[in-house]
Amino acid sequence: MPAADPIPVIDTHIHLFDTARPQGIPWPPKSDAIRYKTALPPRYRQLTKALNVRGAIEVECSPWFDDNQWVLDVMAKEKIMVGTIGNLEPADADFAKHLERFHKNPLFLGVRYGNLWGKDIHDQLPKPAFADGLKRLAAAGLTLDTANPTVRLLQDLIRVSDIAPTLRIVIDHLPKLATPAPGPQRKAYEAALIEIGRRKQIYVKLSAVLLEKDGNVSHNLDDYRPKLDELFGVFGEDRVLYGSDWPNSEPLGPYPDIIAIVQKYFAAKPRAVAEKYFWKNSVAAYRWVHRDASQPKLA
């Protein structure tokens, strides 16, 4: 029998920045010798061209308001880029105006909020303006990404989804949140996952899977399988997404190593399940823009 065609990939988590900009960049710092180099679509395309990556979604890596437009401008002629998750403040008095402005561009898919840039969803939840912003985001059909997962963030996302039940939420990099030791935190973690598992509008990126321990990065799937099995058991085949976290991932290894670990994991599952993870679920989670004939479409 002929070998099956390789599964196309939509990478739902990369970052874009240009170290040559006159104003500099807020992240990564110059002291980061590995990551402090320009990360733009041509470089990404070169790194992934042999890996069947057909499209990517940029996730904000800057608290500067004007960088929302900068990213859209960079992406305008780069068809490998199918969307961006920007940085806006839902509680800001001008949020509705800013959301209307950026939502006019079909590449603007949502905003990111979490434990990031000195802000925390937990501190925002009591504010009526924050709740209003979440509802506006949901009404626009856009997505809320989160950052830097913690047990408290998982609990807070349940409250977010209570406030805006139709809001699609994507939890970034949940594999890097270690399962707490037995005790109150473990119970809180497990209870939050059980509740999130019931909420079909909440997705998870099985991203940031590789971890460094004692100065070494393991590429042995058995070291990661328990966490991947745990999260796959919670979210199921319809709510898991692929994301590389490039170039934030580079200290852990080159792009082929990042994708290889999840390819190994999903190789043991039916092809239909792997297709959902590597691209089909991203359509439901983000409603990204199809920009090139090489990019897969749902039937």
ZIJO-V11189 format. One record per residue. RES is the residue in one letter. PHI is phi in radians with two decimals (* if undefined). Layout:
BEGIN
res=RES phi=PHI
res=RES phi=PHI
END
This chain:
BEGIN
res=M phi=*
res=P phi=-1.19
res=A phi=-1.15
res=A phi=-1.16
res=D phi=-1.07
res=P phi=-1.10
res=I phi=-1.33
res=P phi=-1.16
res=V phi=-2.16
res=I phi=-1.97
res=D phi=-1.49
res=T phi=-1.55
res=H phi=-2.70
res=I phi=-2.30
res=H phi=-2.10
res=L phi=-2.16
res=F phi=-2.81
res=D phi=-2.29
res=T phi=-1.19
res=A phi=-1.51
res=R phi=-1.10
res=P phi=-0.98
res=Q phi=-1.44
res=G phi=1.35
res=I phi=-2.40
res=P phi=-1.34
res=W phi=-2.75
res=P phi=-1.37
res=P phi=-1.27
res=K phi=-1.04
res=S phi=-1.23
res=D phi=-1.51
res=A phi=-1.11
res=I phi=-1.39
res=R phi=-1.61
res=Y phi=-1.38
res=K phi=-2.68
res=T phi=-0.95
res=A phi=-2.13
res=L phi=-2.26
res=P phi=-0.92
res=P phi=-1.03
res=R phi=-1.17
res=Y phi=-1.09
res=R phi=-1.05
res=Q phi=-1.12
res=L phi=-1.20
res=T phi=-1.93
res=K phi=-1.09
res=A phi=-1.58
res=L phi=-1.94
res=N phi=1.12
res=V phi=-1.35
res=R phi=-1.79
res=G phi=-2.91
res=A phi=-2.55
res=I phi=-1.93
res=E phi=-1.43
res=V phi=-2.03
res=E phi=-0.89
res=C phi=-2.38
res=S phi=-2.65
res=P phi=-1.50
res=W phi=-1.35
res=F phi=-0.97
res=D phi=-1.13
res=D phi=-1.28
res=N phi=-1.03
res=Q phi=-1.28
res=W phi=-1.01
res=V phi=-1.11
res=L phi=-1.06
res=D phi=-1.15
res=V phi=-1.08
res=M phi=-1.37
res=A phi=-0.91
res=K phi=-1.88
res=E phi=-1.86
res=K phi=-1.23
res=I phi=-1.20
res=M phi=-1.55
res=V phi=-1.82
res=G phi=2.92
res=T phi=-2.44
res=I phi=-1.87
res=G phi=-1.60
res=N phi=-2.17
res=L phi=-2.31
res=E phi=-1.72
res=P phi=-1.02
res=A phi=-1.53
res=D phi=-1.19
res=A phi=-1.07
res=D phi=-1.74
res=F phi=-1.04
res=A phi=-1.05
res=K phi=-1.15
res=H phi=-1.15
res=L phi=-1.10
res=E phi=-1.08
res=R phi=-1.06
res=F phi=-1.35
res=H phi=-1.16
res=K phi=-1.13
res=N phi=-1.57
res=P phi=-1.13
res=L phi=-1.39
res=F phi=-1.50
res=L phi=-1.80
res=G phi=2.80
res=V phi=-2.31
res=R phi=-1.97
res=Y phi=-2.65
res=G phi=3.06
res=N phi=-1.51
res=L phi=-2.72
res=W phi=0.96
res=G phi=1.31
res=K phi=-2.10
res=D phi=-2.56
res=I phi=-0.94
res=H phi=-0.98
res=D phi=-1.31
res=Q phi=-1.54
res=L phi=-0.99
res=P phi=-1.22
res=K phi=-1.45
res=P phi=-0.98
res=A phi=-1.15
res=F phi=-1.18
res=A phi=-1.06
res=D phi=-1.08
res=G phi=-1.10
res=L phi=-1.07
res=K phi=-1.16
res=R phi=-1.15
res=L phi=-1.09
res=A phi=-1.13
res=A phi=-1.10
res=A phi=-1.38
res=G phi=1.31
res=L phi=-1.74
res=T phi=-2.03
res=L phi=-1.82
res=D phi=-1.64
res=T phi=-2.03
res=A phi=-2.51
res=N phi=0.94
res=P phi=-1.16
res=T phi=-2.42
res=V phi=-1.06
res=R phi=-1.10
res=L phi=-1.10
res=L phi=-1.05
res=Q phi=-1.12
res=D phi=-1.16
res=L phi=-1.20
res=I phi=-1.12
res=R phi=-1.16
res=V phi=-1.04
res=S phi=-1.27
res=D phi=-1.22
res=I phi=-1.19
res=A phi=-2.27
res=P phi=-1.09
res=T phi=-1.64
res=L phi=-1.26
res=R phi=-1.35
res=I phi=-2.13
res=V phi=-2.12
res=I phi=-1.56
res=D phi=-1.44
res=H phi=1.01
res=L phi=-1.13
res=P phi=-1.02
res=K phi=-1.42
res=L phi=-1.45
res=A phi=-1.15
res=T phi=-1.10
res=P phi=-1.07
res=A phi=-1.14
res=P phi=-0.89
res=G phi=2.54
res=P phi=-1.00
res=Q phi=-1.16
res=R phi=-1.07
res=K phi=-1.11
res=A phi=-1.15
res=Y phi=-1.07
res=E phi=-1.16
res=A phi=-1.14
res=A phi=-1.12
res=L phi=-1.12
res=I phi=-1.06
res=E phi=-1.19
res=I phi=-1.09
res=G phi=-1.05
res=R phi=-1.42
res=R phi=-1.78
res=K phi=-1.22
res=Q phi=-1.59
res=I phi=-1.85
res=Y phi=-1.94
res=V phi=-2.38
res=K phi=-1.58
res=L phi=-1.42
res=S phi=-2.30
res=A phi=0.91
res=V phi=-1.34
res=L phi=-1.16
res=L phi=-2.32
res=E phi=-1.70
res=K phi=-2.42
res=D phi=0.96
res=G phi=1.42
res=N phi=-2.17
res=V phi=-1.93
res=S phi=-1.43
res=H phi=-1.98
res=N phi=-1.58
res=L phi=-1.00
res=D phi=-1.06
res=D phi=-1.28
res=Y phi=-1.96
res=R phi=-1.01
res=P phi=-1.01
res=K phi=-1.20
res=L phi=-1.12
res=D phi=-1.11
res=E phi=-1.04
res=L phi=-1.27
res=F phi=-1.11
res=G phi=-1.14
res=V phi=-1.34
res=F phi=-1.65
res=G phi=1.29
res=E phi=-1.26
res=D phi=-1.66
res=R phi=-2.34
res=V phi=-1.96
res=L phi=-2.29
res=Y phi=-1.59
res=G phi=-2.60
res=S phi=-1.57
res=D phi=1.14
res=W phi=-1.22
res=P phi=-1.60
res=N phi=-1.03
res=S phi=-1.37
res=E phi=-1.09
res=P phi=-1.08
res=L phi=-1.60
res=G phi=2.57
res=P phi=-1.21
res=Y phi=-0.91
res=P phi=-0.99
res=D phi=-1.24
res=I phi=-1.15
res=I phi=-1.35
res=A phi=-1.08
res=I phi=-1.16
res=V phi=-1.41
res=Q phi=-1.10
res=K phi=-1.09
res=Y phi=-1.11
res=F phi=-1.42
res=A phi=-1.12
res=A phi=-1.49
res=K phi=-1.85
res=P phi=-0.98
res=R phi=-0.97
res=A phi=-1.06
res=V phi=-1.24
res=A phi=-1.09
res=E phi=-1.08
res=K phi=-1.09
res=Y phi=-1.14
res=F phi=-1.39
res=W phi=-2.77
res=K phi=-1.13
res=N phi=-1.17
res=S phi=-1.15
res=V phi=-1.14
res=A phi=-1.19
res=A phi=-1.28
res=Y phi=-2.10
res=R phi=0.93
res=W phi=-1.20
res=V phi=-1.60
res=H phi=-1.39
res=R phi=-2.08
res=D phi=-2.54
res=A phi=-1.08
res=S phi=-1.34
res=Q phi=-1.44
res=P phi=-1.21
res=K phi=-2.21
res=L phi=-1.23
res=A phi=-1.15
END
